[in-house]
Amino acid sequence: MNLTKVTGMKDVGTKDIARRRLGRSTLEVPAIGLGTMTFGQQVDERTAHAIMDEAFEAGIDFLDAAEMYPVPARAETFGDTERIVGSWLARRPRESVIVATKVAGPARGIEWIRGGPLALDESNIRQAVEGSLARLRTDYIDLYQIHWPARNVPMFGQYEYDPGGEREAESLRSQLEALGRLIEEGKIRHVGVSNETPWGLMTCLRLADEGLPRVVSIQNAYHLMNRTFDVGLSEVCTREQVSLLAYSPLGFGHLTGKYAERADAAGRINEFPQFGQRYFKENVAPASRAYALLAHEHGLTPTQLALAFCYRRHAVASTLIGVTTRTQLRENIDAWAVTLSNALNEAIDALHLRYTNPAP
């Protein structure tokens, strides 16, 4: 498949980490992006700055944040991630860093963010943008994303649409209209969605044909134990030239193999069990053990296998890695050099058929 022709995602980088165009925009991002949701919770400011310094020196100039970070979301730490990124960003030429962040939607019980938030109307979106700009210490945001849909959709461990859960919600049209005005004001440059469905993405693209901002990216969970993106969204993104920003490529740590060795291993799944509900499904443990064994059989670490899989999937513009130490950062960056053979990719697909999306 000619990726340049079909997806618009030509690798434009150097001999190290490739750079890829984001959707139909002129923005080019590295194939590895740095997720920051641990900053302010598991990672203090000094360590976070050291991680961002090392990532930047390695060519990772793409940072992904959100107004509700760090996670788990708490009133006491709300906005700390953006503040930490902002204090680091203040030491760099602004144009040298690509900054993405997100607006929190309703229906998640986060009452300390704009009183709920109760809606994704223009007032809430504008308040969110202004708050993020202040915390990030910048005049503009390169990529502004809707963190999750305002309407009723299955997400964060749910996998079936339930029409009985319908509720009032701001339309995608009104959300894009509000974002369009913020683009006109120069406060944001590009628009993306996150945790979105094929219907939602196609609706956004149809509205773009009417003159509203065109979505350039979709940030969804994507890893060996969650390939639901491949079912419907992959075709949409390929044909419509929308780039996937793959989050959670290591499946909340399960794909590092550490929980296969010790169920009580140190990590987020044990430190914050209420945050990783999708990883308590019955096939997660056997699937993660099977992928770890496959990696070892081919002379790789489980982390190398999982990341190499994501790094070069055809729809993925950038894989967002989340780390708590510089050692983890280096391991994740080094995995860029790993290329999976055809035989290994076939073995991965065979395991996928045996354990199909155990952590959707």
N, C-alpha and C positions, 0 to 999 in steps of 0.2 A: 504493500500500500504506500502510495506517495503521500507522506504526511503533509508536506508543504501544500500540495494541491487540494487534498481532501479536508484537512483540519486547520490549515493556516498556522501550524505550530512548528515551523522549521527551527531546528537547533541553530542558533546564531552565536554560540559561545566559542571559547577558545579550547585549548587542549585539556583544560581542567573541567570545571562544572559548566555544562552547556547553559545557554540562555535561550529562552523560548518566548515567542510573542504571545501576549495575553489576549485571547479572542481576536477580534478584528481591530483592536486598538494598536497604538504605536508603542505601547509599554512592553518592555522586555524584562522578564524575571528570570532569576537563576533556577535551574531544575531542582534545587534544594532551597526551601525557604525555612526561616526560623520561627516556629510557633513560640509564643511567650506566655502562655496561660499559667505557667508555674511561677512566674516572677511575682514576688510579693507574698507567696504562700510557702512553697517549698524552697524557693531561691531568694536570698536576700539581694539587696540592691548592688552591693559590691561584687558578688558572684555573678549576678546577671550582667553587669557591665563587662566583666571579664569574658563571659560567654559571647556577648555580642561583639566584643573586640576581636576575638579569635575567629568567629564566624565571618565577620566583615573582611578580615585579612585573607580568608580562604575563598572569597568571592561571593559570599552569601550576603547580599545587600537588600534582601527582601524580608521584612519583619511583619508578622501577622499578630494583631492584638484584638481586643474587644473591650467595650466600655464595662462589661460585667466582670472581667477578669481581675484577679486570679480566681481559679476554681479550686475547690468548691466555692460558689458565690456566697459571700457573707457581707453584711452591712459594714463590718469592721475593716474589711480590706477592699471594698468596692473602689475601683478606679486605680488601685495601686500599680497594676501592671502598666497601664498607660503612663502613669507618673514616672515609673522607673525607665521605661523606654524613652520618655521625654527628656529626662535628665541626661541620658546617654546621647540622644539625638542632638542635644544642645551643643555637644562637643564636635559635631561633624558638619561639613557642608550639607545643607538640607537636600540639595539636588543629588547627592551621592547615595541616598538611601531611599528605597521604595517602602512606604509605610501603608499598611492595610489595617483597618479596624472595622468594628461592627456595631450596629445598633441593636439593642435587646428588644425583643418583641413581647407581646402580652402572653398570658396563660401559663406562666411558669412560677408564679407566686413570689416574684422578686420585688417586694413592696418598697424597698429602699431606693429603687431606680425610678425616678419621676412618678412616684406614687403607685407603682404597679409593675411595669407601665401598663396602663389600661388600653392603650391603642398604639398603632403605628401611623398616627395622623401627622400632618405637617408640623404641628406644634411639638410633638414628641420627637420627631426626627430632627428638627432644627435644634431643640434643646440638647439632644444627644450629640450632634455634630459639634456644637459650641463647647460642650463639656470635654469632648475628646480633643479638640484643638487646643484647649487650655492645658489639659494634662500632658499632651504630647509636645507642647511648646512649639507649635508650628502654625503656619498660616493656611496650610492645605493638607488634605489627605489624598494619597495617590489612588487608593482603592477603598471604597466605602461599601460595606456589605450588610445586607439584612440578615441578622444572625440566624433566625428561624422564621418560618411563615407565621403570620398573624392568624390565618384561618386554621380550621381543623384539618390536621394532617397527622399521620403516624410519624413519630420521630423519637430519637434517643432510646432505642430499644423496642419500640412498638414497630410492627411490620404490616399491619392490616389497616386499611382505611375503614373507619366506622362512621357511616352517615348519621348515626344517632348522636354523634358528638358535635354536630354543626352549631356554630355560634356566630354572633355578629362580629365582623372584622372589617378593617379598612381594606378597600380593594387594592389590587396590585396597580391599577391605573393611578389611583390617588397617591400611592407611595412613590411611584416613578415620577409623577408630576412634581412632588415635593423635592425629590432628589435632583430633578432637572433644574429647578430653581437654584439649588445649592451649587450645581455645576456652573450655572450662569454667573453666580457670585464668586466663583473661583475657590470655594471652600473644599470642594471635592473634585476629583478629576475623572474617575471611572467608577462604575457601579457594578457590584456583584451580588450574588445571593449565596445562601448557605443552608444546608439541610433541606434543600428544595426537591420537589418532585418533577417528573416530566411534564405534568399538566401546568404546574406553576411556571416552569422555565419557558415552555412554549407560549404561555399567555404573555409573559414578559417580552418575548421576542416578537409576538404579534403586535404588541403595543409599540415596540420600537419602530415597526414599519409605519406607524402613525405619527412618528416624530418624537416619541419619548426616548429617554436615554436607553441605549442598548446595553444589556447585561454582557459583560466580557468574561465573567468567570462564575463558577459554582464551586463552593467549598463544601464537600461532603466527606463523610467517613469512607475510606477506601483502603482495604488491606486484604491479606490472604483469607481472613475469616469473615470478611464483609465485602462481597463483590456485587451487591445489589445494583450499584451504578451501572454495571455492564448490561443489565437486562433491558432497560429502556432509555436511561439518560445517556448512555454511551453513543447511541445512534443520533440522538438529538444534538449532542455536543459536537459530534463529528461533522454532521451535515450543516449545522448552523454556526460552526466555528466559535464555540464557547469552550473555554479552557477549564479543566478540572484542577482545583487545588485540593490535593488529597490530604486529609487530616487523619491522625491516629494510625499511621502506617505500621506501627508495632502493636496495634490492638491492645492499647492500655498496658503494655508491658508483657502481655501473654506471648507475643511472637518473639520475645528475646529468649524464651525457653526457661526463664528463671522460675516461673510458677509450675512448670512441668517437673522441675527438680525438687522444689519445695513450695508447698501451697502457702506457707506463711512467710515467703520471701518478702523482703522490704520493697515497698513500692506503693503507688497510688491506690491500687485495687484493694490493698489491705489497710492503708492509712485512711482512705476515704471510700469505704464500701458502698455508701449511699449514692456515690457519683457514677458508679460503673455498672448499673443494673444489667445492661445488655451482655455483660461478660459473665453473668452467673447462669446462663442457659446451659443445658446439660451437655451439649456437644462441644462446648468451648475447650474444656480440658483435654479430651481425646484428640481434637483437631490440632491444638497447639503442640501436643506431644508428637503427633504424626509429622507436622511440619519441622519440628526441631530434629527429629530423627532423620528426615529427608535431607536437611541441611548438613548434618554430620556425615551422612553417607557420601556426600559430594564434596567433603572437605571444606565446608563453610560453617560459620556460626549461624544460629537461627536469625540473629539480627541482620547479618549480611544477606541471607536469603530473602527475608521480608522486605528489606529496603531496596534491594536490587530489583525485586519484582515491581515495586511501585515506580522506581526512578525512570524506568523506560517503557511503561505502559503507554500506548499510543495516545490516549486522551489526556494524560496527566501533563500539565504545564509545569507544576511545581509540587513537590512533596514536602509537606510541612512537618519538620521534625520538632519534637519537644524534648528538651533535656534539662537535667538538674545539675549536671557537672560538666566540666570541660572534657573529661575523659569520655563521657557519653557522646559529646559533640564530635570529638575526633573519630570515634568508632563509626558514627553515622556518616561523617564526611568520607572516611576511607572506603565505605561501602559503595561509593560512586564508581570505584574502579572495578567492581565485580560485574561480570557479564554472565548471564544465565544461558546455558547451552539449550539447544532445541530439546534434547532428551530431558533436561531438568524442567523445562517449561511444560513438557508433556506430563511429567510426573506430578507437577503442581496442579495441573488441570485434573488429573486422575483423583488426587486428594480432594480437590474442590467438588467433584461429583460425589465423593463419599461423604464429605462433610460440607454440605452446601450452605454457605452463609450462616454459620452457627451464632454469629454476633451481629445481627442486622441493626 
